[in-house]
Amino acid sequence: MKILVLNGSPKRDKSDTMHITRAFLDGMNAAAPQETEIIDVIDKHIEYCTGCFACMRNGGACIHDDDMRPILEKILESDLLILSFPLYCYGMPAPLKAVIDRVLPLSSMAMTKVGDRYEHVGQADFSRLRYLMICGCGFPNSRHNFEPAAAQFKLLFPDGHTIVTVPESPMFNVPQAAPVTQPRLALIRQAGKQYAETGGVDEALLAEICSPMIPEETYAAIVNGSV
Ligand SMILES: Cc1cc2nc3c(=O)[nH]c(=O)nc-3n(C[C@H](O)[C@H](O)[C@H](O)COP(=O)(O)O)c2cc1C
């Protein structure tokens, strides 16, 4: 499978979230060898969408000639698009959001009703593409935290999406936390293997991955320096 990872963390490969993403990819590779490319979005020159809609009217050409063009080509060549990002203000970090806004040339102005909502009709055929959101965050709670980002991802990619979220993710970069982070990474590798083999991940496994690695009060006390 051809996999494109858009790493939305400004910390590049030092990203807490990329520990989760690498474990998931390891699991996928254990099932079958995968062809993976990782793009650190922070290093790319991506102009903001101006909202001119020129790209949706004239066959897909954006007015900006920047690093978005090769990224769009890579998306179209991929079987799986992974958005790996830390939760920022309950959403995705701005550099990655700028990339997502600039995916507009793949759609046309025409809209069609699908169920009880409207979607734009594609200008390109990306029907085989599947979508995976991998998101870490700094709070210990998942509820009242990941929901806005997950809801946006589902609306952006209504078909073929999977969402992996992990709270307390700064612990992945703390060597002393290995006794709790290593078992969590093992679960994430299991999820990656399952995804490669079946195209999905059990809800129960996703819920386990999304639970705090240590009790939330303990985590908060460590962060607050009171332990
Ligand atoms: C600007 C900013 C906004 C953040 N917003 C949230 C948030 O809404 N919820 C949360 O749990 N953590 C939040 N965090 C914490 C990060 O998600 C957390 O530190 C994460 O582990 C960073 O991952 P990374 O190393 O992959 O970049 C925020 C961090 C920053 C810098």
The ligand as a Gaussian input file, in Angstrom:
#p B3LYP/6-31G(d) Opt

LIG

0 1
 C       -0.804000      25.831000      20.798000
 C       -1.081000      24.566000      21.535000
 C       -2.398000      24.174000      21.735000
 C       -2.688000      22.985000      22.408000
 N       -3.995000      22.614000      22.583000
 C       -4.277000      21.444000      23.239000
 C       -5.623000      21.024000      23.417000
 O       -6.581000      21.651000      22.966000
 N       -5.847000      19.885000      24.114000
 C       -4.823000      19.129000      24.640000
 O       -5.084000      18.120000      25.280000
 N       -3.529000      19.475000      24.424000
 C       -3.228000      20.618000      23.750000
 N       -1.922000      20.963000      23.513000
 C       -0.841000      20.051000      23.938000
 C       -0.280000      19.196000      22.778000
 O       -1.330000      18.540000      22.075000
 C        0.687000      18.156000      23.329000
 O        1.784000      18.804000      23.928000
 C        1.150000      17.135000      22.315000
 O        1.717000      16.038000      22.994000
 C        2.197000      17.705000      21.356000
 O        2.430000      16.730000      20.380000
 P        3.627000      16.778000      19.320000
 O        4.897000      16.530000      20.105000
 O        3.293000      15.654000      18.390000
 O        3.654000      18.109000      18.665000
 C       -1.617000      22.167000      22.867000
 C       -0.283000      22.557000      22.630000
 C       -0.018000      23.746000      21.984000
 C        1.422000      24.134000      21.751000

